[in-house]
Amino acid sequence: MGEDGKVFKNSYDKFRQINKYLEFIDDTIRELQNKKLIGDHIKFVDFGCGKSYLTFALHYYLKDIKKFTFEIIGLDLKKDVMKKCNDIAKELKCENLEFLTGNIKDFDKLQNVDIIFSLHACNNATDYALLKGLELNAKAILAVPCCQHEFNEKMSNTKNSKFFDKEMPIGKHGILFEKYTSLATDAFRAQALELCGYKTQVMEFIDMEHTPKNILIRGIKDKVNTESLKRRFNEYEKFKSFLGIEPLLDSLLSPYYLIKL
């Protein structure tokens, strides 16, 4: 925004994205409170935070709008960007906000985190973000994946799968196959989180006109029903067999599955 509070025209897409993000955070916090999973103190980690527009917006939202006490950590691989974010946080006197340089796999700064968020973590970085959410016992996991290459590559190398036997009209067209494998990746992630005891939703994060990477996976801890878990596990195994691959996510999250057949 300029000094008059008006959003710059070339920044309006980002402005809308930030506000949509806060809407999802607000809904998530309300659900966690209704389930009595959190009080009025929140531990939040933003994996792959980049320049941290969303992280700073979250700080303002929690402090000035919701009046929560909180701890927020942003994590990214870019040391210079994290230094700049820490400098801005210090200049603006943003308390309980810290930016760290490092890999998602190695993060151990907080335990028993309430919410983790991962926006546009590329390819399997999203899978490692989901894993870290489980390791940190996160009550809610939100991820907007990006660049889902793994399923595309593995399925392309397994042309004798049930998918290519039944779905050749999709498989023979590169652009359709790419879209299918991206959707299959995120469907697989949502189902895997359900096997770990989360209620999941897959929804549009922002309008397609603003970014094509607009699928949000949200998982919130839920009560476990054994029969439901068995059904979901069967669906999961059948889908994996249909695609004819062994996804990385399976090896990462399987120790956290609440049921195995």
Order of alpha helices (4+ residues) and beta strands (2+ residues): alpha-beta-alpha-beta-alpha-beta-beta-alpha-beta-alpha-alpha-alpha-alpha-beta-beta-alpha-alpha
